[in-house]
């Protein structure tokens, strides 16, 4: 606890999910007893569902009273994760992911191609390199869909709150289906069809996932 380390400003932590043998690295400014869990919706939802399977360990204390120092400490640990161990779609499909983390940049950024901490810009909108990365990762449109515009009603429907449900029943609140799908290389049409037919996704890294309206 921080009362045992009176000069500590923040810390880097490691969660371990013993059921799935998965880890998560993150950082926090504050006290380990202030009930903060993580910034990962997936991890937080899993802990709420089966808290007995999780253990957290403080792996580094940060004494410099600067949030950038905390982020730098987190980045040093994130840099130790191999790209193939991140929970991005191709790694999950191959069964080689070892972390809940989907990226290796403290507080924002792409999961590959970056080694520097982006403190101060993560909440100011996407930069050009972020847009380029998303564009490369997004699935290509079929010839039949090119130039077709979504109706305003369809756009509003996709942007509303949704609930994504994993095969083991973990429910995750999703704000905006398009951004959720883009981050995970899921086609929006696939997710929306799963919702309309009340059936799980049939194939791919996210096979078995279902969607409900929030």
Buried (B, 14 or more C-beta within 10 A) or exposed (E): EBEEEEEBBBBBBBBBBEEBEBBBBBBBBBBBEEEEBBEBBBBBBBBEEBEEEBEBEBBBBBEBEEBEBBBBBBBEBBEEBEEEBBBBBEBBBEEEBBBBBBBBBBBBBBBBEBEEBBBEEBEEEBEEEBEEBBEEBEEEEEEEEEEEEEEEEEEEBBEEEBBBBBEEEBBBEBEEBBEBBBBBBBBBEBBBBBBEEEEBBEEBBBEBBBBBEE
